[in-house]
Amino acid sequence: MYLQNIEDITYNRYSRELAEKVKQQVLGMQNYDIADLLTKIDPEFDVSLISSGMDIEGASDVMTRYITDNATKKFLEIFNSSTLGDMRKYVYNAGRYNDGGSRVNVDMPPFLISVLDQVSAEVIKNVNTSLEREITDIVANGLSRKIAIPESKDVNG
């Protein structure tokens, strides 16, 4: 969900529409699977009773940010912290990548991928901002000009 909505999240475009989109991405397939299983068990079951999650229509923009941030997980956040700790412990116990102390000097894929995601989001944002600035300068310095608008009409001449 995070990568599918990275542009809106990077530019802080939190809205009811984004929260609803994320909600559908998170709950949509799960609700479909549950409804499918229930109809296999009991064909008479009313699948409209399955909740589609909270109603976002009345949510404030502050709340939609909370909903979006909690529903979308960055790559590093999908790993259990104890799993990452175990990985570091195993590398430390191997003794191969230690700097002689307790510091473990090894790059782990989850950290690298998360850093690359952050860097790519910032690069895209900076390039887009620079492009917008250049277009604004071009428009302000010659592309736009005042248009002559007639104020009166002389029919005698």
N, C-alpha and C positions, 0 to 999 in steps of 0.2 A: 504494500500500500504506500509506503514512504516514497519509493522511486517513481511510482505512478503519479504522485502529487507533489514532487519535489519543487517544481517551479512555484506553485502557489504557496507552499510552506516557506521556501526561501525568501519570497517577496512579501511574506506575512499577509497574504490575501485570504484571511480567514473570513468565512461567510457561512450563512445557512446552507447555501448550495454545496460548498466544499464539505461541510460536515455531513450533509445528506449523502453525498457521493461516497465518502469514506464509510459511512454507516452501511450503505448498500454493498460496498466491497467487502466489509467485514461480515455482515449478517446475511447477505443475500444468498450465497451458496449454502451456508449452514442451514438456513430456513428451508431452502429448496430440498436439501437432502433429508431433513427431518420430516417435511411434508410427504416426500416420496416414500420414506419408510413407514410412516403412519398409514398412508393409503394402501400400502401392501399388507399391513397387519389388519386394518379395518377399513374396507372401502367406503363405509358409511361415515367415516370421521370427517368433520367439518374443518378443513385445513385453514379456513379464514380465522380460526381461533388462535392460530400461532402468532405470537407477537412479532412485530417487525422492529422492535426496539423502541427507544424513547422518541417522543414527538419533538422534532427540532424546529418546527415552524415558529413556536413562541420563544425560542432560545435567544438570548442576547448575543452580540458579537463576541463578548468576553467568554461566554460559555461555549460558543462554537470553537474557539481556539482550544479550550480545555478538551473538548470532545475530540477534535482532530489530532491534537498532540498525543492523547492517550490511546487513540485507536491506531495510529501509525507508529511503527517501530523502526528505528534505524537498525542497520545490520548488527551492530554490536549488542543492541538491546534484546535481540532474540535469543542470545545465549544466556544460560544461567550463570550467575556470577561465580558459583562454586566450580563450574566447569572451567571457566577461564583461570580461576585460582589453581585448580588441579593441573592445568596445562603448564602454568608457570612453575608449580612445585616439581613436576616431573622433569622439566628442563633444568631446574636448580639442582635437583638430586642427581642428575646425570653429571654435573660438575663441568661440563664441557664449555658452557657459555657464560660462566660466572667471571666477574672481574676480580676474583680473589676474595670478595666479601659476600654480602647477601644480595647484591644487585644481579638480576638476571638480564643479560644483554642478548635478547633474541626478539626477532620480529615475528609476531603471530598473525596468521591470515585474518582473523576477525578484526584486529586492530588496524592492519594495513588497509583492508577494504573500507572500514569506517573512515579512516583518514582520507582515502581517495574519494569517497563520496562527498566529504566536507569540502575538499579542495576543488573538486569538479563543480560543486554548487556555487562556490565563491567565484571561480573563474568564469562560469556562465553568467553570473550576476554582474561581475565587473565588465565583461565584454559587452553585455547588453546595455549597461549604463553608459559606457563609452560611446557605443553606437547611437544611443538616444541623444547624448550630448552633441555629437557631431551633426546629427540630423537637425537638431534644434538650432545650432549655429548656422548651418546652411540656409535654413528657412529664415532666420532672423537677419542674415547679412546679404540679402539680395534675392532670394527666391520669392519672398512675399513683397508686395508693393501696394501702394494706395491705388484704389480704382476710382476713376473719375465718375461721379454720379451727377447727372444733370439736375439742376434745381428749378429751372424754369424753361419755358418754350416760347420762342418768338415766332409768330406766324406771319409777320409783315415782311420778312426779309428774305 
